[in-house]
Amino acid sequence: MEKLLRCSDLGFNCAFEACEDTPEKVLKTLADHARAIHGMKEISEKDRAQASESIQDAFCVPKGGYNRGT
């Protein structure tokens, strides 16, 4: 099962979702997004802990949806 974390789960008014196969990848993807889009230069241990606790199990749909092969 994949892991999901939404930027909005952390209080941002943002529709970004990080969906990866491990919690570590989710945290890295979200941290990269926070730096690039929200201008965060550093991710505090408090923010990292909150993000880690907010990760959910999920089944993620690939960007662009599924290709049914038709």
N, CA and C atoms as an extended XYZ file, in Angstrom:
210
Properties=species:S:1:pos:R:3:atomname:S:1:resname:S:1:resid:I:1 pbc="F F F"
N         0.845       -1.171        0.000 N   MET     1
C         0.000        0.000        0.000 CA  MET     1
C         0.888        1.230        0.000 C   MET     1
N         0.475        2.221       -0.780 N   GLU     2
C         1.256        3.447       -0.882 CA  GLU     2
C         1.001        4.357        0.311 C   GLU     2
N         1.800        5.391        0.405 N   LYS     3
C         1.698        6.372        1.479 CA  LYS     3
C         1.380        7.739        0.871 C   LYS     3
N         0.502        8.493        1.543 N   LEU     4
C         0.014        9.769        1.022 CA  LEU     4
C         0.117       10.849        2.085 C   LEU     4
N         0.539       12.032        1.647 N   LEU     5
C         0.537       13.215        2.503 CA  LEU     5
C         0.158       14.408        1.638 C   LEU     5
N        -0.850       15.131        2.073 N   ARG     6
C        -1.307       16.317        1.355 CA  ARG     6
C        -0.693       17.555        2.002 C   ARG     6
N        -0.334       18.506        1.196 N   CYS     7
C         0.190       19.763        1.715 CA  CYS     7
C        -0.849       20.421        2.632 C   CYS     7
N        -2.104       20.289        2.282 N   SER     8
C        -3.177       20.876        3.101 CA  SER     8
C        -3.278       20.215        4.481 C   SER     8
N        -2.784       18.966        4.620 N   ASP     9
C        -2.772       18.300        5.925 CA  ASP     9
C        -1.872       19.035        6.919 C   ASP     9
N        -0.972       19.853        6.384 N   LEU    10
C        -0.008       20.572        7.219 CA  LEU    10
C        -0.367       22.050        7.355 C   LEU    10
N        -1.589       22.401        6.934 N   GLY    11
C        -2.071       23.767        7.143 CA  GLY    11
C        -1.890       24.709        5.970 C   GLY    11
N        -1.349       24.234        4.864 N   PHE    12
C        -1.188       25.089        3.690 CA  PHE    12
C        -2.463       25.062        2.853 C   PHE    12
N        -2.776       26.182        2.226 N   ASN    13
C        -3.884       26.250        1.275 CA  ASN    13
C        -3.308       25.843       -0.079 C   ASN    13
N        -3.141       24.533       -0.263 N   CYS    14
C        -2.407       23.995       -1.402 CA  CYS    14
C        -2.951       22.610       -1.718 C   CYS    14
N        -3.107       22.315       -3.005 N   ALA    15
C        -3.685       21.039       -3.424 CA  ALA    15
C        -2.632       19.952       -3.685 C   ALA    15
N        -1.352       20.232       -3.429 N   PHE    16
C        -0.299       19.258       -3.715 CA  PHE    16
C        -0.447       18.009       -2.861 C   PHE    16
N        -0.216       16.856       -3.480 N   GLU    17
C        -0.230       15.571       -2.777 CA  GLU    17
C         1.057       14.821       -3.089 C   GLU    17
N         1.685       14.298       -2.061 N   ALA    18
C         2.856       13.442       -2.234 CA  ALA    18
C         2.400       12.006       -2.003 C   ALA    18
N         2.529       11.175       -3.014 N   CYS    19
C         2.140        9.775       -2.901 CA  CYS    19
C         3.310        8.922       -3.382 C   CYS    19
N         3.846        8.137       -2.467 N   GLU    20
C         5.032        7.329       -2.770 CA  GLU    20
C         4.873        5.953       -2.121 C   GLU    20
N         5.839        5.088       -2.374 N   ASP    21
C         5.735        3.741       -1.816 CA  ASP    21
C         6.314        3.606       -0.405 C   ASP    21
N         7.021        4.627        0.095 N   THR    22
C         7.528        4.587        1.471 CA  THR    22
C         7.307        5.943        2.145 C   THR    22
N         7.203        5.959        3.471 N   PRO    23
C         7.065        7.230        4.191 CA  PRO    23
C         8.263        8.162        3.959 C   PRO    23
N         9.462        7.595        3.850 N   GLU    24
C        10.659        8.406        3.627 CA  GLU    24
C        10.585        9.158        2.301 C   GLU    24
N        10.104        8.473        1.260 N   LYS    25
C         9.966        9.126       -0.050 CA  LYS    25
C         8.897       10.206       -0.013 C   LYS    25
N         7.813        9.957        0.725 N   VAL    26
C         6.752       10.962        0.864 CA  VAL    26
C         7.320       12.222        1.515 C   VAL    26
N         8.068       12.047        2.601 N   LEU    27
C         8.641       13.197        3.292 CA  LEU    27
C         9.611       13.959        2.403 C   LEU    27
N        10.427       13.259        1.620 N   LYS    28
C        11.363       13.926        0.717 CA  LYS    28
C        10.612       14.688       -0.371 C   LYS    28
N         9.601       14.065       -0.963 N   THR    29
C         8.822       14.721       -2.010 CA  THR    29
C         8.142       15.978       -1.470 C   THR    29
N         7.551       15.873       -0.285 N   LEU    30
C         6.873       17.030        0.287 CA  LEU    30
C         7.872       18.116        0.677 C   LEU    30
N         9.027       17.743        1.205 N   ALA    31
C        10.048       18.734        1.555 CA  ALA    31
C        10.547       19.453        0.307 C   ALA    31
N        10.768       18.722       -0.777 N   ASP    32
C        11.183       19.350       -2.042 CA  ASP    32
C        10.120       20.330       -2.519 C   ASP    32
N         8.856       19.944       -2.421 N   HIS    33
C         7.740       20.814       -2.809 CA  HIS    33
C         7.704       22.065       -1.925 C   HIS    33
N         7.842       21.883       -0.605 N   ALA    34
C         7.788       23.014        0.330 CA  ALA    34
C         8.893       24.025        0.035 C   ALA    34
N        10.064       23.533       -0.312 N   ARG    35
C        11.178       24.432       -0.646 CA  ARG    35
C        10.923       25.162       -1.971 C   ARG    35
N        10.500       24.415       -2.982 N   ALA    36
C        10.335       24.988       -4.321 CA  ALA    36
C         9.125       25.901       -4.447 C   ALA    36
N         8.012       25.516       -3.852 N   ILE    37
C         6.763       26.252       -4.048 CA  ILE    37
C         6.464       27.221       -2.914 C   ILE    37
N         6.729       26.812       -1.685 N   HIS    38
C         6.376       27.648       -0.537 CA  HIS    38
C         7.566       28.431        0.021 C   HIS    38
N         8.732       28.282       -0.599 N   GLY    39
C         9.902       29.063       -0.209 CA  GLY    39
C        10.499       28.703        1.142 C   GLY    39
N        10.179       27.532        1.641 N   MET    40
C        10.746       27.113        2.934 CA  MET    40
C        12.210       26.712        2.729 C   MET    40
N        13.091       27.368        3.440 N   LYS    41
C        14.512       27.057        3.297 CA  LYS    41
C        14.917       25.895        4.181 C   LYS    41
N        14.303       25.798        5.341 N   GLU    42
C        14.619       24.725        6.286 CA  GLU    42
C        13.317       24.074        6.739 C   GLU    42
N        13.358       22.777        6.959 N   ILE    43
C        12.218       22.050        7.502 CA  ILE    43
C        12.589       21.686        8.938 C   ILE    43
N        11.884       22.260        9.902 N   SER    44
C        12.213       22.023       11.309 CA  SER    44
C        11.867       20.591       11.707 C   SER    44
N        12.471       20.148       12.792 N   GLU    45
C        12.160       18.810       13.309 CA  GLU    45
C        10.685       18.725       13.720 C   GLU    45
N        10.147       19.810       14.249 N   LYS    46
C         8.730       19.844       14.624 CA  LYS    46
C         7.850       19.654       13.390 C   LYS    46
N         8.163       20.378       12.306 N   ASP    47
C         7.385       20.237       11.063 CA  ASP    47
C         7.546       18.841       10.473 C   ASP    47
N         8.752       18.311       10.532 N   ARG    48
C         9.009       16.959       10.004 CA  ARG    48
C         8.221       15.915       10.806 C   ARG    48
N         8.166       16.087       12.123 N   ALA    49
C         7.421       15.151       12.979 CA  ALA    49
C         5.921       15.241       12.686 C   ALA    49
N         5.411       16.470       12.528 N   GLN    50
C         3.992       16.643       12.201 CA  GLN    50
C         3.673       15.996       10.853 C   GLN    50
N         4.545       16.194        9.873 N   ALA    51
C         4.344       15.596        8.560 CA  ALA    51
C         4.358       14.075        8.651 C   ALA    51
N         5.305       13.541        9.381 N   SER    52
C         5.426       12.093        9.525 CA  SER    52
C         4.171       11.493       10.154 C   SER    52
N         3.628       12.170       11.154 N   GLU    53
C         2.419       11.684       11.826 CA  GLU    53
C         1.175       11.801       10.951 C   GLU    53
N         1.232       12.657        9.929 N   SER    54
C         0.068       12.894        9.072 CA  SER    54
C         0.016       11.976        7.851 C   SER    54
N         1.038       11.176        7.634 N   ILE    55
C         1.075       10.272        6.477 CA  ILE    55
C        -0.010        9.205        6.632 C   ILE    55
N        -0.724        8.957        5.532 N   GLN    56
C        -1.826        7.992        5.519 CA  GLN    56
C        -1.536        6.869        4.531 C   GLN    56
N        -2.131        5.715        4.769 N   ASP    57
C        -2.122        4.646        3.770 CA  ASP    57
C        -3.097        5.034        2.668 C   ASP    57
N        -2.731        4.717        1.425 N   ALA    58
C        -3.590        5.111        0.304 CA  ALA    58
C        -3.311        4.245       -0.919 C   ALA    58
N        -4.247        4.278       -1.832 N   PHE    59
C        -4.050        3.761       -3.183 CA  PHE    59
C        -4.065        4.980       -4.079 C   PHE    59
N        -2.947        5.284       -4.698 N   CYS    60
C        -2.818        6.530       -5.451 CA  CYS    60
C        -3.038        6.303       -6.936 C   CYS    60
N        -3.739        7.227       -7.531 N   VAL    61
C        -3.985        7.209       -8.972 CA  VAL    61
C        -2.835        7.951       -9.644 C   VAL    61
N        -2.213        7.350      -10.659 N   PRO    62
C        -1.128        8.033      -11.357 CA  PRO    62
C        -1.602        9.359      -11.939 C   PRO    62
N        -0.699       10.338      -12.008 N   LYS    63
C        -1.038       11.614      -12.639 CA  LYS    63
C        -1.523       11.336      -14.050 C   LYS    63
N        -2.644       11.912      -14.423 N   GLY    64
C        -3.206       11.663      -15.747 CA  GLY    64
C        -4.164       10.486      -15.764 C   GLY    64
N        -4.342        9.816      -14.623 N   GLY    65
C        -5.278        8.708      -14.535 CA  GLY    65
C        -4.693        7.404      -15.024 C   GLY    65
N        -5.507        6.412      -15.055 N   TYR    66
C        -5.075        5.086      -15.497 CA  TYR    66
C        -5.273        4.957      -17.005 C   TYR    66
N        -4.361        4.268      -17.658 N   ASN    67
C        -4.471        3.971      -19.079 CA  ASN    67
C        -5.089        2.581      -19.189 C   ASN    67
N        -6.334        2.548      -19.668 N   ARG    68
C        -7.017        1.254      -19.770 CA  ARG    68
C        -6.586        0.459      -20.979 C   ARG    68
N        -5.714        1.016      -21.795 N   GLY    69
C        -5.181        0.273      -22.933 CA  GLY    69
C        -6.133        0.165      -24.104 C   GLY    69
N        -7.108        1.070      -24.180 N   THR    70
C        -8.052        1.007      -25.302 CA  THR    70
C        -7.799        2.087      -26.298 C   THR    70
